[in-house]
Amino acid sequence: MSRAGRLWALTLVGLAVVVACTDSYLYDPRRDTEVPADRAVSLDGRFCTLGANEVIRPIKIIVAMDASQSMRVSDPDGTRATALVDLIENLPQDPEVSIAVMLFAGSTTAFLTQDPGPPAEDGFVQVSRLDANAKAILTEKLLTFRNTDTSPNRDSTDFVKPLSDIYSLINTDIARARQQPSGNEALAQARYSVIFLSDGKPTNNQDDELIRGDAVVRIRQLRDLVEDVRFNTVHVFNPTQPVPSVCDLVSEDGGFGDGGCPLLIINQNADRLEKMATLGGGNFRDFRNNEPINFLNFQFGQVRRAFVVKEFVASNFSAPPGSPLDEADTDGDGLSDAREYELGTNPNLRDTDTDGFSDGVEVYFRDRGVQFDPTQEVQPDGGGLDKGCPPALRGVDTDCDGLLDCDEQFIGTNATLQDSDGDGVPDGMEWRGGTQGSSSDLDEDPDTDGLTNRSEARMHMRPLQVDTANLASDAYRYSMEADGPVDDQGRQCYRFRVDNVLLAPTVAMIADGGVDGGVDAGTVQRGAGYNDIYLSVAMLPADDPTARTLVRTFRVDSVRYPVGGIKSPPDGVVRVNPEDFVDGCPGVAPTLSPVP
């Protein structure tokens, strides 16, 4: 064959290969039997940040003052009383601002304030209720206080006892607030500040409990239940006589250490109080050399505040991260339906064996060595279930974040807060997405694919798998812009749209004769294809980016995967209004298409 002929032959072979490859790419035999499912919906609408007067934000101040004998020397002019009155007069006259004044001496603590409401209780009183006469009485009580205790240590100084009473006061107040309407919402914003004033030296050495123990630390730890708890300290030493600067290290009989070093002791006392403030997350003030005491430099926060958006995120609890085409999680427990059939659990029940722990949590920790069994059977005496969840908490989701209370206790999140770690993504979304709801890990990238956990959570992708190749087809897409200026209520509204929210082919919900159905056992409670979609807005006070987030959510369970080629809503758009976002436990949107 000639050279030209060989070239033509090679050209024809190459063309045949190209045509073959092209045909292979263009033709997919599945198209003859399967129609691609249009399973994407969009969320479109508006939301607004909280108004300045919309959120209850209690500010509660506890002033604890040393009333032992030594304070007559350390503060002979009683400037601590003047400082207290100045503080009260400079606080906002708002019903959300309260104060409690406590004196301590020896093993005795006495509250000078009393709640006037029935029944009267020692502790907090609204600042707005303290008129001039009440302030005068308060000052007189403070300066003329005498310990009624007749024990030998009535004039000694004890820090541990008043710290225990401060802890009890705050803890009791938190419990009382939780029983009120919107109690959990108020607690999420409540701020407690302690001012602990003394000349700084307990009669007996208590540093093991104060500095190395939990006497202060446990007060600070109460912030897990509210927005913040800060323990501030004040050291006072303003005697009328100057302090000698000479150390008297030798006693009259030749012994060592009888006289001591006054200035050294004073500095040690101040250092003790400063360390206590550090442990309590607060500030330390030191008043010496006839400097008058004042409490006005302590920061107690604002009662009325503007809010800004920290995070805006959507999630489909019925679809695993990445939204695989043929995988669904009908009950939203973190286990796919296929996995539930494999394990023998019920894909329609979050907690198949009703022991208080969801199937997803039990399987996850069982695979890591915990003795969980999600398919146990209840015995006639109530036994046979995994232990650890009290019967009263079984099936309860107090904060409606999609995690049962006992699940939250086990994985370390807070059952009364939708966003335990304050990163802007609710605990339930984090658990299903594979990130940590109990610690701030959204800025990490464990799969090193160039996307942070936050980005993957927002796009409903897998933070532990390199799946960037699927972003174009599987990732949620967001757009958001301000809708006009801030209104007269301090609210900023936004228009938003979340596209490519992929639905999953869930199974029909059939009553089982137990907790789900009763006499309706065997009947279809909800048809196949329905998905639970959540939309969350997390907000922060504009004046404090470190504050606890306040979360509002929208939930809809009437969106349906294409059944018979028809999805719901038919146009694929779920429209959301500002009033659809609610605090705490959201209502479920009405069904768009109640077809079994």
C-alpha positions in Angstrom: 0.0 0.0 0.0 1.2 3.5 -0.9 2.1 6.0 1.8 -1.0 8.0 0.8 -3.2 4.9 1.2 -1.8 4.2 4.6 -2.6 7.7 5.8 -6.1 7.4 4.5 -6.6 4.1 6.3 -5.3 5.6 9.6 -7.6 8.6 9.2 -10.6 6.3 8.6 -9.7 4.2 11.7 -9.3 7.4 13.8 -12.6 8.7 12.6 -14.3 5.4 13.4 -13.0 5.6 16.9 -14.1 9.2 17.4 -17.6 8.3 16.1 -17.8 5.3 18.3 -16.8 7.2 21.4 -19.2 10.0 20.5 -22.1 7.6 20.1 -21.2 6.0 23.4 -21.3 9.4 25.1 -24.5 10.6 23.5 -26.5 7.4 23.9 -27.5 6.0 27.2 -29.8 2.9 27.0 -31.4 3.8 30.3 -33.2 6.7 28.6 -35.4 4.1 26.7 -36.8 2.8 30.0 -36.2 5.4 32.7 -37.2 9.1 32.6 -34.7 11.2 34.6 -36.5 12.4 37.8 -36.9 16.1 38.2 -36.3 16.0 42.0 -35.0 19.5 42.6 -37.1 22.2 44.4 -36.3 25.8 45.3 -37.0 27.8 48.5 -37.9 31.3 47.6 -39.0 34.2 49.9 -38.1 36.7 52.6 -37.0 36.7 56.2 -36.2 39.5 58.7 -33.8 39.8 61.5 -35.2 40.2 65.0 -36.3 43.7 66.0 -34.6 45.6 68.8 -37.6 45.1 71.1 -38.5 41.7 70.0 -36.3 39.6 72.2 -36.5 39.4 76.0 -33.0 39.9 77.3 -32.8 39.8 81.1 -29.8 41.3 82.7 -29.3 40.2 86.3 -26.6 41.5 88.6 -25.5 40.0 91.9 -23.5 42.2 94.2 -21.8 40.2 97.0 -20.0 42.3 99.7 -17.7 41.2 102.5 -19.3 42.4 105.8 -16.8 40.9 108.1 -15.0 42.9 110.8 -12.0 43.6 108.6 -14.0 45.7 106.1 -14.4 48.4 108.8 -10.7 48.9 108.4 -10.4 48.3 104.7 -13.3 50.6 103.8 -14.0 52.8 106.9 -15.8 55.5 104.9 -18.3 53.0 103.5 -17.7 54.0 99.8 -18.9 50.5 98.8 -22.4 51.6 99.7 -22.1 54.8 97.6 -20.8 52.7 94.8 -23.8 50.4 95.0 -26.3 53.3 94.9 -24.4 54.8 91.9 -24.6 51.5 90.1 -28.3 51.2 90.7 -28.9 54.8 89.5 -26.9 54.3 86.3 -28.6 51.0 85.3 -31.4 51.2 82.7 -34.8 51.6 84.4 -36.0 48.6 82.5 -38.1 45.7 83.9 -35.6 43.3 82.4 -32.8 44.6 84.6 -32.7 43.1 88.1 -30.2 43.2 91.0 -29.5 41.1 94.1 -27.4 42.4 97.0 -25.9 39.9 99.4 -23.6 40.4 102.5 -21.4 37.7 103.9 -19.6 37.4 107.2 -18.4 34.2 108.9 -20.6 31.4 107.7 -23.6 33.7 107.3 -25.0 35.2 104.1 -27.8 37.8 104.1 -29.8 39.2 101.2 -30.7 42.9 101.4 -33.0 42.6 98.4 -36.3 40.8 98.3 -38.7 40.0 95.4 -41.9 41.9 96.3 -44.1 39.5 94.4 -46.0 36.7 96.1 -44.4 34.7 97.6 -41.7 37.1 98.6 -38.3 35.5 98.0 -34.8 36.7 98.8 -32.8 37.5 95.8 -33.4 39.6 92.6 -35.5 42.7 92.5 -36.2 44.9 89.5 -34.0 48.0 89.5 -37.0 50.0 88.3 -38.8 49.2 91.6 -36.0 50.8 93.7 -37.0 54.4 94.4 -35.1 56.9 96.5 -36.5 55.5 99.8 -35.6 51.9 98.9 -32.0 53.0 98.0 -31.7 54.8 101.3 -32.8 51.7 103.2 -30.5 49.6 101.2 -27.5 51.8 102.1 -28.4 51.9 105.8 -28.7 48.1 105.9 -25.4 47.7 104.2 -23.4 50.0 106.5 -25.1 48.9 109.7 -25.1 45.2 109.1 -24.3 43.1 112.1 -23.9 39.4 111.9 -26.6 37.8 114.1 -24.6 34.6 114.3 -23.4 33.9 117.9 -20.7 31.4 116.9 -17.0 32.1 117.5 -16.4 32.7 113.8 -19.1 35.3 113.3 -16.5 38.0 112.3 -14.3 35.7 110.2 -14.1 35.8 106.4 -15.3 32.8 104.4 -15.5 32.9 100.6 -16.7 29.4 99.9 -20.1 29.7 101.6 -21.2 32.9 99.8 -19.9 31.4 96.5 -22.1 28.4 97.1 -25.1 30.7 97.8 -24.4 32.7 94.6 -24.4 29.5 92.6 -27.7 28.4 94.2 -29.3 31.8 93.5 -28.4 31.8 89.8 -29.3 28.1 89.3 -32.7 28.6 91.1 -33.4 31.7 89.0 -32.7 29.8 85.8 -35.0 27.0 86.8 -37.7 29.5 87.7 -37.4 31.3 84.4 -37.6 28.2 82.4 -41.1 27.6 83.7 -42.3 30.9 82.4 -43.8 31.5 78.9 -41.0 31.7 76.3 -38.7 30.7 79.1 -36.2 28.9 76.9 -36.0 31.9 74.6 -35.5 34.3 77.5 -32.8 32.1 79.0 -30.9 31.9 75.7 -30.4 35.7 76.0 -30.1 36.1 79.8 -26.9 37.5 81.2 -25.8 37.2 84.8 -23.0 39.3 86.3 -21.5 38.8 89.8 -19.6 41.5 91.6 -17.7 40.0 94.5 -16.1 42.6 96.8 -13.7 41.9 99.7 -10.4 42.9 101.1 -9.4 39.5 99.8 -8.2 37.2 102.6 -10.4 34.4 104.0 -9.6 33.7 107.7 -8.7 30.1 106.8 -6.8 29.2 103.7 -9.4 28.2 101.0 -7.2 28.4 97.9 -7.7 24.7 97.2 -11.4 25.4 96.6 -11.2 28.9 95.3 -8.3 28.7 92.8 -7.7 25.0 92.3 -11.2 23.8 92.9 -14.6 24.5 91.5 -16.1 27.1 93.9 -15.8 29.8 91.1 -15.7 27.5 88.1 -19.1 26.0 88.6 -20.7 29.5 88.7 -19.1 30.2 85.4 -20.3 26.9 84.0 -23.9 28.0 84.4 -23.4 29.9 81.2 -24.1 26.7 79.4 -27.7 27.3 80.3 -27.9 31.0 79.4 -26.2 33.5 77.2 -23.5 34.3 79.8 -22.5 34.2 83.4 -19.5 36.3 84.5 -17.8 36.5 87.9 -16.1 39.8 88.5 -14.1 40.7 91.6 -13.2 43.9 93.5 -10.3 44.2 95.9 -10.7 47.0 98.5 -8.0 48.3 100.8 -8.4 51.9 101.9 -7.4 52.1 105.6 -7.1 55.5 107.3 -3.6 54.6 108.6 -0.8 54.0 106.2 0.5 50.5 105.9 4.0 49.9 107.2 6.4 48.9 104.4 8.8 47.0 106.8 8.5 43.3 107.2 8.4 42.1 110.8 9.6 38.6 110.3 10.8 37.9 113.9 8.4 37.8 116.8 9.2 39.0 120.3 10.2 35.5 121.6 12.5 35.0 118.6 10.0 33.0 116.6 9.8 33.4 112.8 7.0 34.9 110.8 4.9 36.4 113.6 4.6 39.9 112.1 4.7 39.1 108.4 4.9 41.6 105.5 1.7 43.7 105.3 2.2 44.9 101.7 3.1 41.4 100.6 -0.1 40.1 102.2 -2.2 42.8 100.6 -0.8 42.0 97.2 -1.4 38.3 97.7 -5.0 39.1 98.6 -5.5 41.1 95.5 -3.8 38.4 93.4 -6.3 35.8 94.8 -9.3 37.9 93.8 -7.8 38.5 90.3 -7.3 34.8 89.8 -10.9 34.2 90.9 -12.1 36.7 88.3 -10.0 35.0 85.6 -11.6 31.6 86.5 -15.1 33.3 86.4 -14.6 34.9 83.0 -14.9 38.3 84.5 -12.9 41.5 85.3 -10.9 42.5 88.3 -10.8 46.0 89.9 -8.4 47.0 92.6 -9.2 50.1 94.9 -6.3 51.3 97.1 -4.7 54.5 98.2 -8.1 56.2 99.1 -9.5 55.7 95.7 -13.3 55.6 96.0 -15.0 52.4 94.9 -17.1 52.3 91.8 -18.7 49.6 89.8 -19.5 51.6 86.7 -16.7 50.2 84.5 -18.1 46.7 84.5 -19.9 45.7 81.3 -23.4 44.3 81.9 -24.6 44.4 78.2 -27.5 46.0 76.6 -31.2 45.2 77.2 -32.3 46.3 73.7 -30.1 45.2 70.8 -30.0 45.0 67.1 -29.4 41.6 65.5 -27.4 40.6 62.4 -27.4 37.3 60.4 -24.7 34.8 61.3 -25.7 31.9 59.2 -28.5 30.9 56.7 -28.7 27.2 55.9 -31.1 24.8 54.4 -31.2 21.0 54.8 -33.3 18.0 53.7 -33.6 15.7 56.7 -35.0 13.0 54.4 -31.9 12.9 52.1 -28.4 11.9 53.3 -25.6 14.4 52.6 -24.9 14.5 48.9 -28.5 13.6 48.1 -27.8 10.2 46.4 -30.4 9.5 43.7 -31.6 6.2 45.1 -31.1 6.8 48.9 -33.6 8.2 51.4 -33.9 8.6 55.1 -37.6 8.5 55.6 -37.6 9.0 59.4 -34.7 11.4 59.4 -32.7 9.5 62.0 -29.4 9.6 60.2 -29.7 6.0 58.8 -30.7 5.4 55.1 -33.8 3.3 54.5 -31.6 0.6 52.9 -29.4 0.5 56.0 -32.5 0.2 58.2 -33.8 -2.7 56.3 -30.4 -4.4 56.6 -30.3 -3.8 60.3 -34.0 -4.7 61.0 -34.9 -1.3 62.3 -38.0 0.6 61.1 -37.4 3.3 58.5 -40.5 5.0 59.6 -39.5 5.3 63.3 -36.6 7.4 64.6 -36.5 5.2 67.7 -37.5 1.7 66.7 -37.3 0.2 70.2 -38.6 3.3 72.0 -35.7 3.4 74.5 -35.2 7.1 74.0 -32.2 6.9 71.7 -32.7 7.3 67.9 -31.7 4.4 65.6 -29.0 6.6 64.0 -27.4 7.4 67.3 -27.5 3.8 68.5 -25.9 2.4 65.4 -23.3 5.1 65.2 -22.0 4.5 68.7 -22.6 0.7 68.6 -20.1 0.7 65.7 -17.7 2.4 68.0 -17.9 0.0 70.9 -20.9 1.3 72.9 -23.3 -1.4 74.0 -26.4 -0.2 72.1 -29.0 -2.4 70.4 -31.6 -0.5 68.3 -33.9 -3.5 67.9 -34.5 -4.6 71.5 -38.0 -5.5 72.6 -39.8 -4.0 75.7 -40.4 -6.5 78.4 -43.7 -6.6 80.4 -41.9 -5.0 83.4 -40.6 -2.2 81.2 -37.1 -3.7 81.0 -35.2 -5.0 78.0 -34.2 -1.6 76.7 -30.9 0.3 76.6 -30.4 2.1 79.8 -29.6 5.7 80.2 -32.7 7.6 79.0 -35.3 8.4 81.6 -38.8 7.3 80.6 -40.0 10.9 80.8 -37.5 12.0 78.1 -38.2 9.2 75.6 -39.4 10.6 72.3 -38.9 14.2 73.5 -37.2 16.9 71.4 -37.4 20.0 73.7 -35.6 22.4 71.3 -37.0 20.9 68.1 -33.7 20.7 66.4 -34.3 17.2 65.1 -32.4 15.4 67.9 -34.0 13.6 70.7 -33.1 14.9 74.2 -31.4 11.7 75.2 -29.4 11.7 71.9 -28.2 15.2 72.8 -27.1 14.2 76.2 -25.1 11.3 74.8 -23.4 13.2 71.9 -22.7 16.3 74.1 -25.1 18.9 72.7 -27.6 20.9 74.8 -31.2 19.6 74.6 -32.6 23.1 75.2 -30.6 25.0 72.6 -31.0 24.5 68.8 -27.4 25.6 68.2 -25.3 24.3 71.1 -21.9 25.5 69.9 -23.1 28.8 68.6 -21.6 28.3 65.1 -24.9 29.1 63.4 -25.9 25.6 62.2 -28.5 23.8 64.3 -27.4 20.6 66.1 -29.7 18.3 64.1 -28.3 19.5 60.8 -24.7 19.1 62.1 -25.4 15.5 63.3 -26.9 14.4 60.0 -24.2 16.2 58.0 -21.3 14.7 59.9 -20.0 17.8 61.8 -19.8 18.4 65.5 -22.8 20.1 67.2 -20.9 20.3 70.5 -17.8 22.1 69.3 -17.0 24.7 66.7 -15.5 22.8 63.7 -17.2 24.5 60.8 -14.0 26.2 59.7 -12.1 22.9 59.4 -11.6 20.8 56.3 -11.1 17.2 57.4 -11.4 15.8 53.8 -9.0 18.4 52.5 -11.1 19.0 49.4 -10.8 22.8 49.7 -14.2 23.3 51.1 -14.7 24.0 54.8 -17.3 22.1 56.9 -19.4 25.2 56.9 -19.5 25.3 53.1 -20.3 21.6 52.8 -23.1 21.9 55.5 -24.7 24.7 53.6 -24.5 22.9 50.3 -25.7 19.6 51.9 -22.5 17.8 50.8 -20.3 15.3 52.6 -17.6 16.9 54.9 -15.7 13.7 55.2 -15.6 12.7 51.5 -13.9 14.4 48.6 -17.0 15.1 46.4 -16.2 18.4 44.7 -16.7 16.7 41.3 -20.4 16.5 42.2 -21.0 20.1 43.3 -22.5 21.2 40.0 -25.2 18.5 40.1 -25.7 18.0 43.9 -24.9 21.1 45.8 -27.5 23.6 47.1 -27.1 27.0 45.6 -27.9 30.2 47.6 -28.7 33.8 46.8 -29.5 36.5 49.3 -29.8 40.3 49.3 -31.0 43.0 51.6 -34.6 44.0 50.9 -34.6 47.7 51.7 -33.0 49.6 54.7 -33.4 48.7 58.4 -36.9 49.5 59.4 -38.1 51.5 62.5 -38.1 48.4 64.6 -34.5 47.7 64.0 -35.1 44.8 61.5 -33.2 44.1 58.3 -35.2 42.1 55.8 -33.7 39.9 53.1 -34.8 38.3 49.9 -33.4 34.8 49.3 -33.5 31.8 47.1 -32.1 28.3 47.7 -32.0 26.3 44.5 -31.2 22.6 43.8 -32.6 21.3 47.0 -32.8 17.6 46.0 -35.6 15.3 47.2 -35.3 11.7 48.1 -37.6 8.7 47.3 -38.9 8.1 50.8 -41.2 5.1 51.6 -44.8 5.3 52.7 -45.5 5.7 56.4 -47.6 2.8 57.6 -49.0 2.7 61.1 -47.5 -0.2 63.1 -50.1 -0.5 65.9 -47.7 1.0 68.4 -46.7 4.6 69.0 -47.4 5.4 65.4 -50.8 4.0 64.7 -52.9 2.4 67.5 -56.2 1.0 66.0 -55.1 2.3 62.6 -52.3 -0.3 62.3 -51.5 -1.1 58.7 -53.0 2.0 57.2 -51.0 4.5 55.3 -50.4 7.6 57.3 -48.4 9.4 54.7 -47.7 8.4 51.1 -44.2 7.7 49.7 -42.0 10.5 48.6 -42.7 13.2 51.2 -39.6 15.0 52.5 -38.8 17.0 55.6 -37.0 20.3 54.7 -35.6 22.7 57.2 -34.5 26.3 56.7 -32.6 28.0 59.5 -31.6 31.6 60.2 -29.1 32.1 63.1 -28.7 35.6 64.4 -26.3 37.4 66.8 -26.6 40.7 68.7 -24.8 43.3 66.6 -22.9 44.5 69.7 -21.5 41.1 70.7 -20.3 38.7 68.0 -19.4 36.2 70.7 -22.9 36.0 72.1 -25.1 32.9 71.9 -26.9 32.6 68.6 -30.7 32.9 68.4 -32.2 30.6 65.8 -35.4 30.8 63.9 -36.5 28.0 61.6 -39.0 27.2 58.8 -40.0 23.6 58.3 -42.1 22.0 55.5 -42.9 18.3 55.2 -45.4 18.5 52.3 -42.7 18.6 49.5 -42.9 15.4 47.5 -40.4 13.5 45.4 -41.9 12.8 41.9 -44.4 10.0 42.2 -45.7 8.9 38.8 -43.5 11.7 37.4 -45.3 14.4 39.3 -43.6 16.3 42.2 -45.1 18.7 44.7 -45.2 21.6 44.5 -45.7 21.2 40.7 -43.6 24.3 39.9 -40.9 23.2 42.2 -40.9 26.4 44.3 -41.7 26.5 48.0 -42.5 30.1 48.9 -41.6 31.3 52.4 -42.7 34.4 54.3 -41.0 36.1 57.2 -43.8 35.0 59.6 -43.1 31.4 58.7 -39.8 31.5 60.6 -40.5 30.7 64.3 -38.5 30.4 67.5 -38.1 27.1 69.2 -40.4 24.3 68.1 -41.7 25.2 64.6 -45.1 24.3 63.3 -45.3 22.2 60.2 -46.5 23.9 57.1 -49.8 22.7 55.7 -49.7 19.9 53.2 -49.5 21.1 49.6 -50.7 17.9 48.0 -52.3 15.4 50.4 -52.2 12.4 48.1 -51.6 9.0 49.7 
